[in-house]
Amino acid sequence: MAALFGRKKTTVGLDIGSGLIKLVVISHGSGEPVLTKVAFTSVVDDAIVEGEVMDKGIVADAIKGLMVSAGIKTKDVVTAVGGRDVIIKKIAMDRMKEAEAREVIRWEAEQHVPFDMDNVELDFQILDPEAEGLQMTVLLVAAKRELVETKLALLSDVGLEPSVIDVDAFALHNAFEVNYPDAMRGVVGLVNIGHETTNVNILDDGIPVLTRDIPIGTRRFREDMQRERGLSAEETERLLQSATADDTLRPFLETRGEELAVGIERAAAFLQSASRSAGGVSRIYTTGGGARIPGINQVLADRLRLPVQMANPVERLQVADGVFDTMEVDHVAPLLMLPIGLALRSAA
């Protein structure tokens, strides 16, 4: 979605994930965004669980170390919140001006958000401001205040100031839109397979209208293989990052792929039942570390009977010379959709 902020020359996107913390820098100085820096650092298992920081000290030290190693001196970053404590929903309201809508949006949200409204941060966007008719379509976003405050406190401990706190689904959409403009028509699924959780985002004509989390990620693949086959961490990693799926990996692909497919189907079915105008999902794009697992996209395509392809966040985005000199771009690109989407938010 379009950023509602003025432009700054460079933006640092900081994605604090359960397995990796990812940082990217995008320059906006030339008019077109240009990716100028990419950096990663890992965090120990269980330091962050389902998006919740369990060991603040470890995570803060990891972020500090990443900023230093990447040579980032600015204190302003763009980050995001997500997970089950964030609700995104397309709703219908009586047509009114944005200022008037802001006065009544909390009352409208009470009808749709299953949180205590006294402890919620709300925002919205009118999707059809120029349309006629008595009602308008609004994209409503609600996040538990504690989730936002916890993220703010963590960044404060590191000495960072968030210029924007985005929503994971919107950040993914930002990067996806830049690289796949043709996918902004019809209904498509953007499936981000992370370390612990898979985020299913359904876009209807380029608008993120539904998000769902599935509690399956690359960690589950690793733990299953180590427990059931007695593989070492190194052996498991080699299988998950190989070019093709071998016989050891295939049963796990079928089992976990089925669970992912069911979650995607349920999200799509819910959207169709809730929106008469939305057609069925026509294509799935995968991203995140799990999208690199050999064979996973084919398993999903076979099970869902839909085209499934891995999305590349630098498919059309300009990349400065030297950014990927020390890393293999095809290997790291699936990890960058969310942080690139954050850095595309150029804040005042």
C-alpha positions, 0 to 999 in steps of 0.5 A: 500500500502507498506510504502516507509519509514524505520522502527521506533519502535513505530508509533502514528496514529492520525485520526482527524475526524468530530465526534471523534479524534482517536489515536492508537499506534503500536509497530514495534519492534518485527517485526510484528506490535502490537497494544499497545494503543487506545484512543478517544476524541469527538469534538463538532458538527461543529468544523470540517465540511466535513474534514475542521477545522472550529474552530481551537482552539477547535480542537487543545485543543481536540488533546492536551487533548487526547495526555495527557490523553493517555500518549503520549510524542512523538511529531511525528505522522502519519496523513492523508488528504482526501475528495473531495480535494484529487484525486486518479486515475489509469492512463496509461503512456509511460513506463519509469524509476521512475526518468523519470516519476517524471519529467513528472508526473505533465504534465500527471496529468494535463490531469486527475486532475481537480485542479489548478496544481500550488496549488497541491501536487502530488505523484505516484506509478508505479503499474507494474514496472516489466511488459513488453510493451510500457505503464505502469500503474500508481496510481496518487495521487493529493491533494490541497496544502491548504489542506495539509498546513492546516493540518500541521498548526493545528498539529504545533499549538498542538506541533506535527510533522507529520512524514508522511501525508498519504491519508485516502484511503491508510490508510484504505487499509493498515489496511484492507490488514493486516486483510483481505489478501484474499480480495486482489484478485478481485474487492471489496469495502471498505466502511467507514461510518463516522460521516458526510461522507461515503468514498467508496473505490474500490480495484482492486487486492488490489490496491485502484483504485477509491474513492468516498465520499457520504455526508451521515454519522451517523450524518444524521441518528441522525438528521433525527430521532430526527427531524422526531420522536422527539427523544432525543439525548440519545434515538437516540444513544441507537437505533443506538447502540443497537444489533438489528434494531427496528421498529423506526430505520427501515424506516431510514435504508431503506432511508439512506441505499438506498442512500448509495447503490446508491453511491456505485453502481455509484462508481462501475459503473464508475470504470467498464466504465473507466477500461476494465480489472476491473470486477464487485464488488464481496463483500463489507466490511464496517467500521467506526462508521456507520457500527455499526448501527444495520441492515445497512449491511443487508440493503446494502446486500439486495439492492446491492445483494452482500455479505456485512460484517463489517470489523474488523481492529484487526481481525489478528493484534496482540493486546497487553494485556490490550489495550481494558480493559476499552472498548468493543472491538466489539463496538470500533473496527469499528472506528479504521480501519483508525487510525490503517492504519496510525500507520502501516506506520512506518516512519524513 
